[in-house]
Amino acid sequence: MQKLDRLVWADGISIRAYGMRIGLRATKKGALEEFLPSLPPGWKTMRSQVVDRLYSVIVGGESAHRNIRLFNLVYANANRIARTPELHQAIDAFETDLQMYVAEMSPHRLFVHAGVVAWRGKAVVIPGKSFSGKSTLTSELVKAGAIYYSDEYAVLDARGRVHHYARPLSIRESGHLERPKKYQVEALGGRAGNKPLPVGLVVVSKYREGATWRPRRLSAGEGALELIANTVSARREPQRVLSTLNQVVAGAPVLKGFRGDARQVVDYIFETLSR
């Protein structure tokens, strides 16, 4: 860390997000503008330079020497998390590390890997890791009229209500290896919500080609386990996690099954919450 501190930093910012204090600095003036869209939703600047986690960006690009290109380096405190000639890869590494850090350490919110939409005043939570199909299902629900809350995390308060985490939707259109494209919800004909909502339904689904959506309803205990498996801070704070998730499954049915076409599930969700 001392070696990093000796460098000349041309730009910097301190922010607060979900109770965590984050610092970001760069060796090139104006470089941080490229990183700001990757900050967590609702972040606010702060005057204090005392932070819980400090990100340092050493900007690469063309060297003074011919045919030499410098790497972009990103450090989280003293740990290097990116070394790449491509700035967008450095930004992706920063975004991934920051999101996981805030999700793990937030003192006031619980972060569950999930897509979230709202329908008729209730939140629909679709837990799942990457490549489970949650973003595809979330986008189809939004296109069909649901209000968008998140395709990354269900952010829960101590009462089990969901708060918005409305980042652009990340959708892989041609396969797992392709870098996902990001869409503003308005580009899909939808809109984002920002009011905390109780959970009305939890849908645990995984894509399987040709499958027909025939979900089974899980018990409250089984449902809690499905959510725990996708909760970032489950190992660090098991008691708080269990207390919050028990409130969710006490008031919302949890359905699980394989799906094929997402439209089957969209219609089923709307019908279930309209009863």
C-alpha positions as CSV (number, residue, x, y, z in Angstrom):
1,M,0.0,0.0,0.0
2,Q,2.9,2.4,0.7
3,K,4.2,2.0,-2.8
4,L,0.8,3.0,-4.2
5,D,0.6,6.0,-1.9
6,R,3.8,7.3,-3.3
7,L,2.3,7.6,-6.8
8,V,0.9,10.9,-8.0
9,W,-2.9,10.8,-8.0
10,A,-4.5,13.2,-10.4
11,D,-8.2,12.5,-9.5
12,G,-10.1,11.1,-6.6
13,I,-13.5,10.7,-5.0
14,S,-15.0,9.4,-1.7
15,I,-18.5,8.0,-1.7
16,R,-20.9,6.2,0.6
17,A,-23.1,3.3,-0.6
18,Y,-25.3,1.0,1.5
19,G,-23.4,2.0,4.7
20,M,-20.0,1.5,3.2
21,R,-17.3,4.2,2.6
22,I,-15.5,3.8,-0.7
23,G,-12.6,5.7,-2.1
24,L,-11.6,5.8,-5.8
25,R,-8.5,7.5,-7.2
26,A,-6.7,7.6,-10.6
27,T,-3.4,8.6,-12.0
28,K,-5.0,10.5,-14.9
29,K,-7.3,13.5,-14.6
30,G,-10.8,12.7,-15.9
31,A,-10.3,8.9,-15.9
32,L,-12.7,8.4,-13.1
33,E,-15.6,9.5,-15.3
34,E,-15.4,6.0,-17.0
35,F,-15.7,4.3,-13.6
36,L,-18.6,6.3,-12.0
37,P,-21.4,4.4,-13.9
38,S,-20.2,1.2,-12.2
39,L,-20.8,2.6,-8.7
40,P,-23.7,1.1,-6.7
41,P,-27.1,2.6,-7.2
42,G,-27.9,5.5,-4.9
43,W,-24.3,6.3,-4.0
44,K,-23.5,9.7,-2.6
45,T,-20.3,11.7,-2.3
46,M,-18.8,12.4,1.1
47,R,-16.2,14.9,2.3
48,S,-14.3,12.5,4.6
49,Q,-11.3,10.7,3.1
50,V,-11.5,7.9,5.7
51,V,-12.8,4.9,3.7
52,D,-13.4,1.2,4.3
53,R,-12.0,0.2,0.9
54,L,-9.8,2.2,-1.5
55,Y,-9.6,1.5,-5.2
56,S,-6.5,2.8,-7.1
57,V,-6.5,3.0,-10.9
58,I,-3.2,3.3,-12.7
59,V,-4.2,4.3,-16.2
60,G,-2.4,2.7,-19.1
61,G,-2.4,3.5,-22.8
62,E,0.3,4.5,-25.2
63,S,3.9,4.7,-23.9
64,A,6.5,7.3,-24.8
65,H,8.4,4.4,-26.3
66,R,7.3,3.3,-29.8
67,N,5.2,0.1,-30.0
68,I,4.8,-0.2,-26.2
69,R,1.4,-0.1,-24.6
70,L,1.0,0.3,-20.9
71,F,-1.4,-1.8,-18.8
72,N,-4.3,-0.5,-16.9
73,L,-3.9,-1.6,-13.3
74,V,-6.7,-1.6,-10.6
75,Y,-6.0,-2.2,-6.9
76,A,-8.5,-2.8,-4.1
77,N,-6.5,-1.6,-1.1
78,A,-3.1,-3.3,-1.7
79,N,-4.5,-6.2,-3.8
80,R,-4.3,-6.0,-7.5
81,I,-7.6,-7.0,-9.1
82,A,-6.9,-6.1,-12.8
83,R,-3.9,-5.9,-15.2
84,T,-5.2,-5.4,-18.7
85,P,-4.5,-3.3,-21.8
86,E,-8.3,-2.8,-22.2
87,L,-9.9,-0.1,-20.0
88,H,-13.3,-1.8,-20.2
89,Q,-11.8,-4.9,-18.6
90,A,-10.4,-2.9,-15.8
91,I,-13.8,-1.2,-15.3
92,D,-15.5,-4.7,-15.2
93,A,-13.0,-5.9,-12.6
94,F,-13.6,-2.9,-10.5
95,E,-17.4,-3.2,-10.8
96,T,-17.4,-6.9,-9.9
97,D,-15.1,-6.4,-6.8
98,L,-17.0,-3.4,-5.6
99,Q,-20.4,-5.0,-5.9
100,M,-19.3,-8.1,-4.1
101,Y,-17.6,-6.1,-1.3
102,V,-20.7,-3.9,-0.7
103,A,-23.0,-6.9,-0.8
104,E,-20.8,-8.8,1.7
105,M,-20.2,-6.0,4.1
106,S,-23.3,-3.7,4.1
107,P,-24.4,-3.4,7.7
108,H,-28.0,-2.4,6.9
109,R,-29.0,-4.5,3.9
110,L,-29.0,-8.2,2.9
111,F,-27.9,-8.9,-0.7
112,V,-29.3,-12.0,-2.4
113,H,-28.2,-12.8,-6.0
114,A,-31.5,-12.5,-7.7
115,G,-33.5,-10.7,-10.4
116,V,-36.4,-8.6,-9.0
117,V,-39.5,-7.1,-10.5
118,A,-42.7,-5.8,-9.0
119,W,-46.3,-6.7,-10.0
120,R,-49.4,-5.3,-8.3
121,G,-47.5,-3.9,-5.4
122,K,-45.6,-7.1,-4.6
123,A,-42.0,-8.1,-5.4
124,V,-41.1,-11.2,-7.4
125,V,-37.7,-12.5,-6.4
126,I,-35.8,-14.8,-8.9
127,P,-32.7,-16.1,-7.0
128,G,-29.8,-17.5,-9.0
129,K,-26.2,-17.2,-9.8
130,S,-24.8,-16.2,-13.2
131,F,-25.9,-18.3,-16.2
132,S,-29.0,-19.5,-14.3
133,G,-31.3,-17.5,-16.7
134,K,-32.5,-15.0,-14.1
135,S,-31.6,-11.9,-16.2
136,T,-33.4,-13.3,-19.2
137,L,-36.5,-14.0,-17.1
138,T,-36.3,-10.6,-15.5
139,S,-36.1,-8.8,-18.9
140,E,-39.1,-10.8,-20.2
141,L,-41.1,-9.8,-17.1
142,V,-40.2,-6.2,-17.7
143,K,-41.2,-6.4,-21.4
144,A,-44.5,-7.8,-20.3
145,G,-45.3,-4.9,-18.0
146,A,-43.6,-5.7,-14.6
147,I,-41.7,-2.9,-12.9
148,Y,-38.0,-3.4,-12.8
149,Y,-36.0,-3.5,-9.5
150,S,-32.8,-5.4,-10.2
151,D,-31.2,-8.2,-12.3
152,E,-28.3,-8.6,-9.9
153,Y,-29.4,-8.4,-6.3
154,A,-32.5,-8.5,-4.2
155,V,-31.6,-6.0,-1.5
156,L,-33.5,-6.7,1.7
157,D,-34.0,-4.7,4.8
158,A,-34.5,-6.2,8.3
159,R,-38.3,-6.4,7.7
160,G,-37.7,-8.6,4.6
161,R,-38.8,-5.8,2.2
162,V,-37.0,-5.5,-1.2
163,H,-35.3,-2.2,-2.2
164,H,-34.4,-1.3,-5.7
165,Y,-30.9,-2.0,-7.1
166,A,-31.8,-0.7,-10.6
167,R,-28.6,-1.1,-12.6
168,P,-28.8,-1.6,-16.4
169,L,-29.9,-5.1,-17.3
170,S,-27.0,-7.3,-18.4
171,I,-28.1,-9.8,-21.0
172,R,-25.9,-12.4,-22.8
173,E,-27.4,-12.7,-26.3
174,S,-25.2,-15.3,-27.9
175,G,-23.7,-17.5,-25.3
176,H,-21.9,-17.7,-21.9
177,L,-18.5,-16.5,-23.3
178,E,-19.8,-13.3,-24.8
179,R,-19.5,-10.1,-22.7
180,P,-23.1,-9.2,-21.7
181,K,-24.8,-6.2,-23.2
182,K,-26.3,-3.6,-20.9
183,Y,-29.7,-2.2,-21.5
184,Q,-31.5,0.7,-19.7
185,V,-34.9,-0.6,-18.6
186,E,-36.5,2.1,-20.8
187,A,-34.9,0.5,-23.9
188,L,-37.0,-2.6,-23.2
189,G,-40.2,-0.6,-22.9
190,G,-40.2,-0.8,-19.1
191,R,-39.8,1.4,-16.1
192,A,-37.9,1.1,-12.8
193,G,-39.4,1.2,-9.3
194,N,-37.9,2.7,-6.2
195,K,-40.5,2.0,-3.4
196,P,-39.6,-0.7,-0.9
197,L,-42.0,-3.7,-1.4
198,P,-42.9,-6.9,0.5
199,V,-42.0,-10.1,-1.3
200,G,-45.1,-11.7,-2.9
201,L,-43.4,-14.6,-4.7
202,V,-40.0,-16.3,-5.0
203,V,-39.4,-18.2,-8.2
204,V,-36.4,-20.6,-8.3
205,S,-36.0,-21.6,-11.9
206,K,-33.3,-22.8,-14.2
207,Y,-33.3,-22.9,-17.9
208,R,-33.5,-26.3,-19.6
209,E,-34.1,-26.5,-23.4
210,G,-37.5,-27.9,-24.1
211,A,-38.6,-28.0,-20.5
212,T,-42.2,-27.3,-19.5
213,W,-42.7,-25.1,-16.5
214,R,-44.3,-27.3,-13.8
215,P,-43.1,-25.9,-10.5
216,R,-43.5,-27.4,-7.1
217,R,-44.1,-25.3,-4.0
218,L,-41.3,-25.6,-1.4
219,S,-41.8,-25.6,2.3
220,A,-40.7,-22.5,4.2
221,G,-37.5,-24.2,5.3
222,E,-36.7,-25.4,1.8
223,G,-37.4,-21.9,0.4
224,A,-35.1,-20.3,3.0
225,L,-32.3,-22.7,2.1
226,E,-32.7,-21.7,-1.6
227,L,-32.3,-18.1,-0.7
228,I,-29.4,-18.7,1.7
229,A,-27.5,-20.4,-1.1
230,N,-27.6,-17.1,-3.0
231,T,-27.0,-14.7,-0.1
232,V,-23.6,-13.1,-0.2
233,S,-23.1,-12.7,3.5
234,A,-24.6,-16.1,4.5
235,R,-21.3,-17.4,6.1
236,R,-20.3,-14.2,7.8
237,E,-23.7,-13.3,9.4
238,P,-25.8,-16.5,9.5
239,Q,-28.1,-15.3,12.3
240,R,-29.0,-12.0,10.6
241,V,-29.4,-13.8,7.2
242,L,-31.7,-16.4,8.6
243,S,-33.8,-13.9,10.6
244,T,-34.4,-11.8,7.4
245,L,-35.1,-14.6,5.1
246,N,-37.5,-16.3,7.4
247,Q,-39.6,-13.2,7.2
248,V,-39.6,-13.4,3.4
249,V,-40.6,-17.1,3.2
250,A,-43.2,-16.6,5.9
251,G,-45.2,-14.3,3.7
252,A,-44.4,-15.5,0.2
253,P,-44.7,-18.8,-1.6
254,V,-41.5,-20.3,-3.0
255,L,-41.8,-22.1,-6.4
256,K,-39.1,-24.2,-8.0
257,G,-38.8,-25.9,-11.3
258,F,-37.1,-26.1,-14.7
259,R,-38.3,-23.8,-17.5
260,G,-38.0,-23.7,-21.2
261,D,-39.5,-20.6,-22.9
262,A,-39.5,-17.7,-20.4
263,R,-43.0,-16.7,-21.5
264,Q,-44.5,-19.7,-19.7
265,V,-43.1,-18.5,-16.4
266,V,-44.1,-14.9,-17.1
267,D,-47.7,-15.8,-17.6
268,Y,-47.7,-18.1,-14.6
269,I,-46.2,-15.4,-12.3
270,F,-48.8,-12.8,-13.4
271,E,-51.6,-15.3,-12.9
272,T,-50.4,-16.3,-9.5
273,L,-50.1,-12.8,-8.2
274,S,-53.4,-11.8,-9.7
275,R,-55.4,-14.4,-7.7
